[in-house]
Amino acid sequence: MEKQTATWKKALFWFAYVVAGICFLLTIIAFGVGFFHHMHDTGGWRSVIQILETPITGFIKMTGGYIGKGILEVIILIIVSYVLPIFFCFATHYLKVKRRKMA
């Protein structure tokens, strides 16, 4: 029974890891697009904030405003754009540390 539970935990971790990795790549691409789009803005901090919000606003613009009209949708976009990529970075670090301990 415990072996089956451990298998499910590993499968769930790897599924979440892959999804978070995809979200990480999409967020990096969105930051790159935001940087090039707002690179010539002279707003100082305003430009930095616009670059940081590009993963959310870019997705809303990409869907033609269909997604992002409600607070729940914005919260989901924040999770997908920021929380999952952070999880990916921490999980990658954890896997590297675990691999070093095994070697």
C-alpha positions as CSV (number, residue, x, y, z in Angstrom):
1,M,0.0,0.0,0.0
2,E,2.8,2.4,0.9
3,K,4.6,1.7,-2.4
4,Q,1.5,2.5,-4.3
5,T,1.1,5.8,-2.4
6,A,4.8,6.7,-3.1
7,T,4.3,6.0,-6.8
8,W,1.3,8.3,-7.0
9,K,3.2,11.0,-5.2
10,K,6.1,10.7,-7.6
11,A,3.7,10.7,-10.6
12,L,1.9,13.8,-9.2
13,F,5.3,15.6,-8.6
14,W,6.5,14.9,-12.1
15,F,3.3,16.0,-13.7
16,A,3.3,19.2,-11.7
17,Y,7.0,19.6,-12.5
18,V,6.4,19.3,-16.3
19,V,3.4,21.7,-16.2
20,A,5.4,24.2,-14.1
21,G,8.3,23.9,-16.6
22,I,6.0,24.8,-19.5
23,C,4.7,27.7,-17.5
24,F,8.3,28.8,-16.7
25,L,9.2,28.8,-20.4
26,L,6.1,30.7,-21.3
27,T,6.8,33.3,-18.6
28,I,10.4,33.8,-19.8
29,I,9.1,34.3,-23.3
30,A,6.5,36.8,-22.0
31,F,9.2,38.7,-20.1
32,G,11.4,38.8,-23.3
33,V,8.4,40.1,-25.3
34,G,7.6,42.7,-22.6
35,F,11.2,43.8,-22.4
36,F,11.5,44.4,-26.2
37,H,8.0,46.0,-26.2
38,H,8.7,48.4,-23.3
39,M,12.5,48.8,-23.8
40,H,12.2,52.4,-25.2
41,D,9.6,53.6,-22.6
42,T,11.1,56.4,-20.5
43,G,8.9,55.8,-17.5
44,G,11.6,54.3,-15.3
45,W,9.8,52.2,-12.7
46,R,6.7,52.3,-14.8
47,S,8.5,50.4,-17.6
48,V,9.7,47.8,-15.1
49,I,6.2,47.2,-13.8
50,Q,4.9,47.0,-17.3
51,I,7.5,44.3,-18.1
52,L,6.6,42.4,-15.0
53,E,2.9,42.4,-15.7
54,T,3.4,41.3,-19.4
55,P,2.8,37.6,-18.7
56,I,-0.7,38.5,-17.4
57,T,-1.6,41.4,-19.7
58,G,-0.1,39.6,-22.7
59,F,-2.3,36.6,-22.2
60,I,-5.4,38.7,-21.7
61,K,-4.6,40.6,-25.0
62,M,-3.9,37.3,-26.8
63,T,-7.3,35.9,-25.9
64,G,-9.0,39.2,-27.0
65,G,-10.1,40.1,-23.5
66,Y,-12.1,36.9,-23.2
67,I,-10.0,35.7,-20.2
68,G,-9.2,38.2,-17.5
69,K,-12.5,39.8,-16.9
70,G,-13.0,38.3,-13.5
71,I,-10.9,38.3,-10.3
72,L,-10.7,34.5,-10.3
73,E,-9.3,34.5,-13.8
74,V,-6.6,37.0,-12.8
75,I,-5.7,34.9,-9.8
76,I,-5.4,31.8,-12.0
77,L,-3.2,33.9,-14.4
78,I,-1.0,35.0,-11.5
79,I,-0.6,31.4,-10.3
80,V,0.3,30.2,-13.9
81,S,2.6,33.1,-14.6
82,Y,4.4,33.5,-11.3
83,V,3.7,30.7,-8.7
84,L,4.2,27.7,-11.0
85,P,7.5,29.1,-12.4
86,I,8.7,29.6,-8.9
87,F,7.7,26.1,-8.0
88,F,9.7,24.9,-11.0
89,C,12.8,26.7,-9.9
90,F,12.6,25.3,-6.3
91,A,11.8,21.8,-7.6
92,T,14.8,21.9,-9.9
93,H,17.0,23.0,-7.1
94,Y,15.6,20.2,-4.9
95,L,16.3,17.6,-7.6
96,K,19.8,18.9,-8.1
97,V,20.5,18.7,-4.3
98,K,19.0,15.2,-4.1
99,R,21.1,14.0,-7.1
100,R,24.3,15.3,-5.4
101,K,23.5,13.5,-2.2
102,M,22.9,10.3,-4.1
103,A,26.2,10.5,-6.0
